[in-house]
Structure formats: structure tokens, C-alpha cells
């Protein structure tokens, strides 16, 4: 039986497959091993409903997320009024909408997170 060798694949967010740019932020996408992984980088003052929502035609984000915060702090503000802070080192799960959620950077440090679920549909029409 002939066996094909499968080689490891190495990729980097320094050379992403796609970059979605919006005011005060960007979302870089890397496709690897059948997964789509995203890296979100938001500057102080960034807010989803102001800087991403109008671009995708929505007032709240309806994407399901599983991720890891690398640095900074942001919120996941649910439609019911509950606000969760996402801080460096925290893993997070945000359920899909509707009703959806808003998000914004807290403080004066950029926020950076990795997204392991929901990256393919994030900030895309």
C-alpha cells in the first residue's frame, strides 16, 4: 500500500490569508488544518456597533465566538443588558444571535484576541 506523507503546515498572522479592516480595528484570518482562526486587534475607542455593524448592515453582532484574549480588555454586552469583561488570559464563549451582542474596548490599551469559532463569518457581509 502506498502511503502519502503529510507534511506539517506552518502559518503566521504576520502573513494572514485575509484581513478585514474597519475603523479602529482589523480582523486577520488564517486558514489551517481545516480551521479558520481569526486575530482581532481593536484600538481604544473601538465599538462593534459603530465601527463594524454599519459595514455589515447590523446593529449587533450575531456571530458565535470561542476565543482567547491575548491582551487588553473589551466587553461582550448582551442585548439583555448583561456586560461581560474579556481580559487577557481569559477564554470566552459568546452564543450566536439574535438577539446578538455589542462589544467595545475598555481602557487605553489595544485589545487583541484569537477566535477559534466564528472567524469565517466575523465582520463579513
N, C-alpha and C positions, 0 to 999 in steps of 0.2 A: 504494500500500500504506500502510495506516495503521500508524504506529509509536507505541507507548505509551512515554512517558518513564518510566524507572525512577529513582526518587529515592534518594539515599544515605540510609542509616539510621544514626542515632547513638544509642547507648545507653550506660549507665553502671552500674558496680557500686554506685553510690550509690542507684540505683533498680532493683534486680535484679528479674527475673521470679519468682524463688523463692528462699527462704532456708531451709536445713536447719540447725536449731540443735541442738546437743548440748552436754553439759558441757565447758567449757573450749574451745569452738570453734564455728565456723559455716562453712557452705559456701553461698556465694551463686552463683546461676545466672542467666546472661543468654543468651537465645536470639537469635541474629543471623545473617543470611545463610545460613540452613540449618545453622548450627553451634550446639552447646550448649557454652558456655565457663563454667568454674567458677572461683571465687576461694575458696581455703581460708585461713582465719585461725584459728590454734591458739595458745592461751596456754601459757606454761611449765607443765609438769606434764601436758599433754595426751598421751594414748596411745590409738591406734586401738582396741586390743583391750579397753580399759577404758571408753572414752567414746563409741565409735561401734558397735563389734561387738555389744554386748548389745542395742542399739536395732534392729539389722538382723538379729539372730539368727545371727551368725557369729563365729568366734574369730579369723579372719584376713580381711584384705581380699582379694577376688578380682578387683577391678576393674583393667582395663588403664589405665595412665596415660601421657600425654605432657604434660609441663608445664614451667614456668619458675619458679624460686624468685625471689621479689622481695625477701624479707628474712628474716633469722633462719636457723635451722638445724634440720633434722629428719633422721630416719633412714628408710631403707627396709630393714627387717630381713627377709630372705628366710627361708623355712622351713628351708633347708639351713644356716642359721647365718651366712651372709654378711651383713654390715651395711654399707650404703652411706650416706654423709652427703650430704644435699642442702643446699647452701649458696647464698646469694644470688648470682644471676648464672648459675647452672647450669641447663641444660636437662636433663630427665630422661625416661627411658622405663622403666616398670615393667611387665613382662609380666603377662598375666592369670593367675589361679589357676584351679583349685588347682595347687600347694599353697597359694598365697597369700603374703601378707606382712603384717607388723605395721609400725607407724610410731609415733614419738614425738618430741616437741620436745626438742632438745638446748640446754641453757643457760637463761638467764633472760630472753631476748628473744622476743617473739611471732614465730611463723613465718607467712609469707604466701606463697602460690604461686598461679599461674594453671594451670588444667587445660584442655588443648585436646582431649584424648581421654579418655573415661571419665566426664565430668562428669555426664551424664544418669543414670547408674546409681550414682553415689557416694553413700553414706550414705542410700540408699533401700532399702526392703524390696522 
